Amino acid sequence: MKYAKQELENSKRIFKSATPKQTVDWYIKWVASIILLAAMVVRSSGISNFLDNVLSFIGCLGWLFVAFIWKDRALIVLNAVACFILLTGIFTRIFS
């Protein structure tokens, strides 16, 4: 269903996305989300712990970048800590 621009702007019944579309952060968050989903598939299928860690790290790094763009402290803390934990696991696997 199509709505007029003024109707969209003034309506309280039509739900609109809170984030802008086709911006740099929009593309990064979707790519990072897809990579994180791929990591979950790898994890649940038991293919490779190392690949799971690498994909999870890349996805969290993407979300960390988005968090900085959005200036969202909760996302920054969550993804910075996740990146540290995942990178520790990657280095442990490489150097052991």
N, CA, C and O of each residue as an XYZ file, in Angstrom:
384
protein
N       0.836     -1.169      0.000
C       0.000      0.000      0.000
C       0.887      1.241      0.000
O       1.840      1.314      0.775
N       0.591      2.207     -0.849
C       1.377      3.434     -0.940
C       0.680      4.554     -0.193
O      -0.546      4.668     -0.194
N       1.502      5.381      0.446
C       0.995      6.511      1.204
C       1.630      7.794      0.684
O       2.746      7.774      0.165
N       0.926      8.897      0.822
C       1.475     10.196      0.457
C       2.554     10.567      1.465
O       2.514     10.131      2.615
N       3.523     11.378      1.028
C       4.633     11.762      1.888
C       4.129     12.450      3.167
O       4.612     12.146      4.258
N       3.185     13.352      3.044
C       2.653     14.062      4.212
C       1.933     13.097      5.158
O       2.021     13.234      6.378
N       1.229     12.136      4.594
C       0.523     11.144      5.413
C       1.517     10.296      6.211
O       1.282      9.993      7.380
N       2.629      9.915      5.572
C       3.660      9.140      6.261
C       4.294      9.936      7.400
O       4.530      9.403      8.484
N       4.567     11.209      7.144
C       5.225     12.036      8.147
C       4.336     12.312      9.353
O       4.834     12.416     10.474
N       3.030     12.431      9.140
C       2.123     12.830     10.211
C       1.381     11.672     10.874
O       0.714     11.874     11.889
N       1.481     10.489     10.332
C       0.713      9.359     10.844
C       1.341      8.752     12.087
O       2.562      8.615     12.169
N       0.518      8.393     13.040
C       0.964      7.658     14.220
C       0.605      6.179     14.093
O       0.959      5.381     14.961
N      -0.090      5.807     13.026
C      -0.504      4.418     12.823
C       0.389      3.684     11.838
O       0.426      2.453     11.844
N       1.108      4.408     10.996
C       1.985      3.791      9.999
C       3.371      3.671     10.617
O       3.962      4.670     11.029
N       3.887      2.451     10.682
C       5.188      2.222     11.299
C       6.292      2.501     10.292
O       6.247      2.047      9.149
N       7.279      3.254     10.740
C       8.400      3.628      9.901
C       9.698      3.153     10.549
O       9.779      3.051     11.774
N      10.697      2.865      9.749
C      11.997      2.456     10.275
C      12.654      3.630     10.986
O      12.566      4.770     10.532
N      13.311      3.344     12.102
C      13.969      4.402     12.871
C      15.318      4.776     12.276
O      15.826      5.866     12.538
N      15.903      3.894     11.482
C      17.217      4.169     10.912
C      17.095      4.508      9.434
O      16.228      3.985      8.735
N      17.971      5.389      8.966
C      17.950      5.728      7.534
C      18.396      4.540      6.683
O      19.122      3.663      7.152
N      17.957      4.524      5.443
C      18.291      3.422      4.533
C      19.331      3.863      3.510
O      19.433      5.043      3.174
N      20.098      2.896      3.025
C      21.136      3.070      2.010
C      22.227      4.062      2.407
O      22.785      4.750      1.552
N      22.528      4.135      3.698
C      23.679      4.896      4.159
C      24.797      3.902      4.462
O      24.569      2.692      4.462
N      26.002      4.404      4.719
C      27.139      3.517      4.976
C      26.841      2.593      6.162
O      27.086      1.389      6.090
N      26.315      3.158      7.250
C      26.039      2.333      8.421
C      24.948      1.305      8.151
O      24.970      0.220      8.732
N      24.008      1.622      7.294
C      22.935      0.687      6.942
C      23.524     -0.544      6.251
O      23.174     -1.675      6.587
N      24.419     -0.319      5.286
C      25.044     -1.446      4.585
C      25.933     -2.258      5.534
O      25.907     -3.488      5.503
N      26.709     -1.584      6.367
C      27.605     -2.292      7.284
C      26.813     -3.145      8.264
O      27.176     -4.292      8.521
N      25.719     -2.587      8.822
C      24.958     -3.366      9.807
C      24.330     -4.600      9.179
O      24.253     -5.645      9.823
N      23.881     -4.499      7.935
C      23.281     -5.670      7.285
C      24.330     -6.708      6.914
O      24.100     -7.904      7.096
N      25.463     -6.282      6.403
C      26.539     -7.226      6.079
C      27.045     -7.896      7.357
O      27.244     -9.110      7.387
N      27.255     -7.101      8.415
C      27.713     -7.658      9.686
C      26.696     -8.640     10.261
O      27.073     -9.672     10.817
N      25.413     -8.322     10.130
C      24.366     -9.226     10.628
C      24.349    -10.541      9.857
O      24.175    -11.607     10.446
N      24.528    -10.465      8.549
C      24.563    -11.679      7.726
C      25.786    -12.524      8.086
O      25.697    -13.750      8.156
N      26.928    -11.867      8.315
C      28.139    -12.597      8.712
C      27.935    -13.267     10.073
O      28.349    -14.410     10.267
N      27.304    -12.568     11.009
C      27.021    -13.173     12.313
C      26.077    -14.364     12.191
O      26.244    -15.361     12.893
N      25.093    -14.270     11.310
C      24.193    -15.411     11.082
C      24.961    -16.592     10.480
O      24.715    -17.745     10.836
N      25.885    -16.299      9.570
C      26.716    -17.367      8.994
C      27.560    -18.030     10.083
O      27.734    -19.248     10.087
N      28.082    -17.213     11.008
C      28.854    -17.770     12.123
C      27.989    -18.686     12.975
O      28.459    -19.721     13.447
N      26.734    -18.316     13.176
C      25.826    -19.161     13.954
C      25.550    -20.480     13.244
O      25.430    -21.520     13.893
N      25.450    -20.448     11.925
C      25.251    -21.675     11.149
C      26.474    -22.579     11.305
O      26.345    -23.782     11.531
N      27.664    -21.980     11.180
C      28.907    -22.751     11.337
C      28.978    -23.351     12.744
O      29.345    -24.514     12.910
N      28.625    -22.554     13.749
C      28.664    -23.019     15.144
C      27.685    -24.162     15.373
O      28.045    -25.180     15.963
N      26.461    -23.999     14.913
C      25.438    -25.016     15.188
C      25.673    -26.300     14.413
O      25.262    -27.373     14.854
N      26.329    -26.206     13.262
C      26.603    -27.413     12.486
C      27.900    -28.084     12.900
O      28.180    -29.206     12.477
N      28.696    -27.412     13.721
C      29.942    -27.997     14.200
C      31.022    -28.091     13.148
O      31.906    -28.943     13.242
N      30.967    -27.231     12.149
C      31.943    -27.280     11.053
C      33.345    -26.942     11.554
O      34.279    -27.721     11.359
N      33.496    -25.780     12.201
C      34.822    -25.352     12.641
C      34.695    -24.267     13.706
O      34.055    -23.239     13.489
N      35.312    -24.511     14.858
C      35.330    -23.489     15.908
C      36.101    -22.261     15.463
O      35.704    -21.129     15.742
N      37.219    -22.497     14.762
C      38.048    -21.382     14.318
C      37.282    -20.493     13.340
O      37.304    -19.269     13.473
N      36.604    -21.096     12.357
C      35.823    -20.319     11.389
C      34.700    -19.566     12.087
O      34.404    -18.424     11.738
N      34.081    -20.198     13.064
C      33.039    -19.534     13.850
C      33.606    -18.303     14.542
O      32.992    -17.237     14.505
N      34.782    -18.436     15.178
C      35.405    -17.295     15.856
C      35.746    -16.173     14.883
O      35.527    -14.999     15.182
N      36.278    -16.528     13.731
C      36.670    -15.514     12.746
C      35.435    -14.777     12.219
O      35.420    -13.546     12.177
N      34.412    -15.515     11.821
C      33.197    -14.874     11.312
C      32.517    -14.030     12.390
O      32.048    -12.925     12.116
N      32.466    -14.550     13.605
C      31.868    -13.792     14.711
C      32.653    -12.512     14.973
O      32.058    -11.464     15.227
N      33.975    -12.585     14.915
C      34.812    -11.403     15.118
C      34.544    -10.358     14.036
O      34.396     -9.174     14.339
N      34.483    -10.787     12.785
C      34.238     -9.847     11.686
C      32.862     -9.192     11.837
O      32.719     -7.985     11.647
N      31.860     -9.992     12.176
C      30.517     -9.451     12.376
C      30.460     -8.463     13.527
O      29.846     -7.403     13.406
N      31.094     -8.800     14.639
C      31.120     -7.891     15.798
C      31.910     -6.625     15.483
O      31.549     -5.538     15.936
N      32.976     -6.758     14.714
C      33.760     -5.594     14.312
C      32.912     -4.652     13.459
O      32.971     -3.433     13.620
N      32.120     -5.229     12.549
C      31.207     -4.414     11.746
C      30.204     -3.679     12.612
O      29.956     -2.491     12.410
N      29.620     -4.387     13.587
C      28.656     -3.757     14.489
C      29.332     -2.734     15.398
O      28.702     -1.750     15.785
N      30.600     -2.946     15.744
C      31.335     -1.962     16.536
C      31.494     -0.665     15.747
O      31.356      0.427     16.298
N      31.784     -0.791     14.465
C      31.907      0.383     13.600
C      30.575      1.131     13.537
O      30.544      2.358     13.638
N      29.487      0.400     13.372
C      28.153      1.011     13.353
C      27.858      1.697     14.678
O      27.301      2.794     14.702
N      28.230      1.052     15.781
C      27.995      1.631     17.103
C      28.713      2.963     17.261
O      28.173      3.894     17.859
N      29.936      3.060     16.724
C      30.654      4.337     16.772
C      29.949      5.399     15.929
O      29.856      6.556     16.341
N      29.459      5.017     14.763
C      28.730      5.963     13.917
C      27.482      6.468     14.638
O      27.179      7.660     14.606
N      26.762      5.555     15.286
C      25.530      5.904     15.993
C      25.794      6.533     17.360
O      24.878      7.071     17.983
N      27.052      6.467     17.834
C      27.409      6.950     19.178
C      26.561      6.263     20.259
O      26.099      6.898     21.207
N      26.373      4.954     20.088
C      25.574      4.150     21.022
C      26.522      3.425     21.976
O      27.157      2.438     21.603
N      26.611      3.920     23.200
C      27.586      3.392     24.158
C      27.358      1.925     24.499
O      28.315      1.164     24.638
N      26.106      1.527     24.633
C      25.830      0.119     24.964
C      26.339     -0.803     23.863
O      26.955     -1.828     24.151
N      26.087     -0.450     22.604
C      26.582     -1.262     21.495
C      28.103     -1.225     21.401
O      28.731     -2.221     21.044
N      28.692     -0.078     21.721
C      30.153      0.029     21.696
C      30.764     -0.913     22.735
O      31.687     -1.665     22.422
N      30.255     -0.874     23.964
C      30.790     -1.732     25.026
C      30.592     -3.205     24.671
O      31.528     -4.001     24.750
N      29.368     -3.562     24.280
C      29.062     -4.954     23.952
C      29.978     -5.487     22.857
O      30.581     -6.549     23.015
N      30.084     -4.765     21.759
C      30.853     -5.264     20.620
C      32.354     -5.136     20.820
O      33.108     -5.943     20.277
N      32.815     -4.149     21.581
C      34.246     -4.053     21.886
C      34.683     -5.239     22.742
O      35.717     -5.854     22.479
N      33.896     -5.556     23.761
C      34.218     -6.705     24.616
C      34.125     -8.007     23.810
O      34.983     -8.880     23.938
N      33.087     -8.132     22.985
C      32.939     -9.338     22.155
C      34.130     -9.488     21.204
O      34.651    -10.590     21.037
N      34.564     -8.386     20.581
C      35.721     -8.445     19.684
C      36.970     -8.879     20.431
O      37.751     -9.684     19.924
N      37.164     -8.348     21.640
C      38.323     -8.728     22.449
C      38.297    -10.220     22.776
O      39.303    -10.914     22.630
N      37.138    -10.702     23.221
C      37.002    -12.121     23.573
C      37.247    -13.007     22.358
O      37.981    -13.992     22.443
N      36.636    -12.661     21.235
C      36.779    -13.472     20.023
C      38.208    -13.425     19.487
O      38.735    -14.442     19.036
N      38.837    -12.249     19.534
C      40.216    -12.130     19.065
C      41.159    -12.923     19.958
O      42.121    -13.516     19.469
N      40.897    -12.943     21.255
C      41.681    -13.771     22.178
C      41.565    -15.245     21.792
O      42.560    -15.970     21.780
N      40.351    -15.681     21.479
C      40.141    -17.066     21.049
C      40.849    -17.382     19.742
O      41.400    -18.470     19.571
N      40.833    -16.433     18.826
C      41.525    -16.627     17.529
C      43.023    -16.745     17.753
O      43.659    -17.658     17.226
N      43.599    -15.819     18.540
C      45.050    -15.855     18.806
C      45.432    -17.118     19.569
O      46.480    -17.704     19.297
N      44.613    -17.542     20.505
C      44.886    -18.766     21.257
C      44.953    -19.954     20.306
O      45.827    -20.812     20.429
N      44.035    -19.993     19.370
C      43.983    -21.097     18.401
C      45.182    -21.073     17.452
O      45.739    -22.115     17.105
N      45.566    -19.867     17.041
C      46.692    -19.734     16.098
C      48.020    -20.083     16.770
O      48.843    -20.793     16.192
N      48.224    -19.585     17.983
C      49.539    -19.707     18.641
C      49.630    -20.872     19.622
O      50.560    -20.921     20.427
N      48.690    -21.803     19.571
C      48.796    -22.950     20.488
C      49.243    -24.199     19.774
O      49.383    -25.251     20.398
